[in-house]
Amino acid sequence: MILIITQYFGGNSPEESTLSKEQKVEKSMERSIGYAMDQYNRVYEYMKSIGVDKPIHIGETGWATYSSGLYGNNGSKATDEFKSGLYYQATREWTRKNKISCFYFEAFDEQWKDATNPQGSENHFGLFTINGKVKYGLWDLVDKNVFEGLTRNGHSISKTYDGNKVQLMKAVHLPAVKSNFKGYE
């Protein structure tokens, strides 16, 4: 069984108003990965209920790092490298721990996916930029010299934002707090 995991990003509750920006994003992303896990578990439970005993493979999941549209700063404010990195790290931790095969979408940004809209989210799902800069989710691998000696389009592999988390966090936007917050349920 192949499963496509969709994303959820619903912001923060009024009770979280005293948290730092980083903590608010972390709470939102905990709910997002919880939503992904819930999707997986519902498929598992359904298959079990009808007597199907087959492995479930996550055929695609990911998180865009930029969008000029609905998911960007003029919409839900879901897209940025920090949120994407947290989603990637949590997804990998969950799937490794539970021995779930997962195709994380995708390695590199693909500017041709939505060629008529270069700022569209579809072009910005990569863990690397098109020129080989490593986005936040993989910064630790640069620190471990995993990419030493490798290049992409003639560029050495390096971190976005020059690895400066303070600069990265300036690009992070939070959605409005909702008084009727219910999470994803």
C-alpha positions as CSV (number, residue, x, y, z in Angstrom):
1,M,0.0,0.0,0.0
2,I,1.4,3.4,-1.0
3,L,0.3,6.4,1.1
4,I,0.7,10.1,0.3
5,I,1.0,12.1,3.5
6,T,-0.4,15.6,3.2
7,Q,0.6,18.5,5.4
8,Y,-1.3,20.4,8.0
9,F,-0.3,23.8,9.5
10,G,-2.8,25.4,11.7
11,G,-0.9,27.9,13.8
12,N,-1.0,28.4,17.6
13,S,-3.5,28.5,20.4
14,P,-4.0,31.5,22.7
15,E,-2.4,29.5,25.5
16,E,0.9,29.4,23.6
17,S,1.1,33.2,23.3
18,T,3.8,33.5,26.0
19,L,6.2,31.1,24.1
20,S,9.1,32.4,22.0
21,K,8.7,32.5,18.2
22,E,10.8,29.3,17.9
23,Q,8.7,27.5,20.5
24,K,5.5,28.5,18.8
25,V,6.8,27.1,15.5
26,E,7.9,23.9,17.2
27,K,4.4,23.4,18.8
28,S,2.8,24.0,15.4
29,M,5.1,21.5,13.7
30,E,4.5,18.9,16.5
31,R,0.8,19.1,15.5
32,S,1.8,18.8,11.8
33,I,3.8,15.7,12.3
34,G,1.0,14.4,14.6
35,Y,-1.4,14.9,11.7
36,A,0.9,12.9,9.3
37,M,1.2,10.1,11.9
38,D,-2.6,10.1,12.3
39,Q,-3.0,9.7,8.5
40,Y,-0.7,6.8,8.5
41,N,-2.3,5.2,11.6
42,R,-5.8,5.6,10.1
43,V,-4.7,3.7,6.9
44,Y,-3.1,1.0,9.0
45,E,-6.2,0.6,11.2
46,Y,-8.5,0.5,8.1
47,M,-6.3,-2.1,6.4
48,K,-6.3,-4.2,9.6
49,S,-10.1,-3.9,9.9
50,I,-10.6,-5.4,6.4
51,G,-8.1,-8.1,7.0
52,V,-5.3,-6.8,4.8
53,D,-1.8,-7.5,6.2
54,K,0.6,-5.6,3.8
55,P,3.3,-3.1,4.5
56,I,2.4,0.6,4.1
57,H,4.9,2.7,2.3
58,I,4.8,6.5,2.5
59,G,5.1,7.3,-1.2
60,E,5.5,11.0,-0.8
61,T,5.7,13.6,2.0
62,G,7.5,16.9,2.3
63,W,7.2,20.6,3.2
64,A,7.8,23.6,0.9
65,T,10.2,26.2,2.1
66,Y,8.7,29.1,0.1
67,S,5.5,30.1,-1.5
68,S,4.2,33.4,-2.9
69,G,0.7,32.0,-2.7
70,L,-1.7,30.4,-0.3
71,Y,1.0,28.8,1.9
72,G,3.3,31.8,2.0
73,N,3.4,35.0,4.1
74,N,0.2,36.3,2.5
75,G,-1.6,33.1,3.4
76,S,-1.1,30.5,6.1
77,K,2.6,31.4,6.6
78,A,3.4,27.7,6.6
79,T,6.4,27.8,4.2
80,D,9.9,28.5,5.4
81,E,13.2,26.6,5.9
82,F,12.8,26.3,9.7
83,K,9.3,24.7,9.5
84,S,10.4,22.5,6.6
85,G,13.5,21.4,8.6
86,L,11.5,20.5,11.7
87,Y,9.0,18.5,9.6
88,Y,11.8,16.7,7.8
89,Q,13.7,15.8,11.0
90,A,10.5,14.7,12.8
91,T,9.4,12.6,9.8
92,R,12.8,10.9,9.6
93,E,12.9,10.2,13.3
94,W,9.3,8.7,13.3
95,T,9.8,6.6,10.1
96,R,13.2,5.3,11.3
97,K,12.0,4.4,14.7
98,N,8.9,2.6,13.3
99,K,10.7,1.0,10.3
100,I,8.4,2.8,7.9
101,S,9.7,3.2,4.3
102,C,9.3,6.8,3.3
103,F,10.0,8.8,0.1
104,Y,10.7,12.3,1.3
105,F,9.9,14.8,-1.4
106,E,12.4,16.1,-2.5
107,A,16.1,16.3,-2.7
108,F,16.5,19.5,-4.7
109,D,14.2,22.4,-5.5
110,E,12.8,22.0,-9.0
111,Q,12.3,25.4,-10.6
112,W,10.6,23.8,-13.7
113,K,7.7,22.3,-11.8
114,D,5.7,25.5,-11.9
115,A,7.6,27.3,-14.6
116,T,4.9,30.0,-15.0
117,N,5.2,30.8,-11.3
118,P,8.8,30.7,-10.1
119,Q,7.8,31.7,-6.5
120,G,5.2,28.9,-6.3
121,S,5.4,26.3,-3.5
122,E,5.8,23.4,-6.0
123,N,9.3,24.8,-6.9
124,H,10.5,24.9,-3.3
125,F,10.2,21.4,-1.7
126,G,13.9,20.5,-1.9
127,L,16.2,19.9,1.0
128,F,18.8,21.6,-1.2
129,T,18.4,24.8,-3.3
130,I,18.9,24.3,-7.0
131,N,22.5,25.4,-6.6
132,G,23.3,23.0,-3.8
133,K,22.9,25.1,-0.7
134,V,21.8,22.8,2.1
135,K,18.5,24.0,3.8
136,Y,18.1,24.0,7.5
137,G,16.8,20.4,7.8
138,L,20.3,19.1,6.8
139,W,22.6,21.7,8.3
140,D,23.9,19.1,10.8
141,L,25.1,17.0,7.9
142,V,27.3,19.9,6.6
143,D,28.7,20.2,10.2
144,K,29.6,16.4,10.0
145,N,31.3,17.0,6.6
146,V,29.0,14.5,4.9
147,F,29.1,16.6,1.7
148,E,32.8,17.4,1.7
149,G,34.2,17.6,-1.8
150,L,30.8,17.5,-3.4
151,T,29.4,20.2,-5.7
152,R,26.1,21.1,-7.3
153,N,26.1,23.1,-10.6
154,G,29.7,24.0,-9.8
155,H,29.0,25.3,-6.3
156,S,30.4,23.8,-3.1
157,I,27.8,22.4,-0.8
158,S,27.2,24.9,2.0
159,K,24.4,26.0,4.3
160,T,21.7,28.5,3.4
161,Y,21.8,31.7,5.5
162,D,25.5,30.9,5.9
163,G,24.4,28.6,8.8
164,N,23.2,31.5,10.8
165,K,20.0,30.4,12.7
166,V,19.3,34.0,13.9
167,Q,19.1,35.1,10.2
168,L,17.0,32.1,9.3
169,M,14.5,32.9,12.1
170,K,14.0,36.4,10.7
171,A,12.4,34.8,7.6
172,V,10.0,32.7,9.8
173,H,6.4,34.1,10.1
174,L,3.7,33.0,12.4
175,P,0.0,32.7,11.6
176,A,-2.5,34.7,13.5
177,V,-3.6,33.2,16.8
178,K,-7.1,31.8,16.7
179,S,-9.4,32.1,19.7
180,N,-11.3,29.0,18.6
181,F,-8.2,27.0,18.1
182,K,-8.8,23.2,17.9
183,G,-5.6,21.9,16.3
184,Y,-6.2,19.6,13.3
185,E,-8.9,17.5,14.8
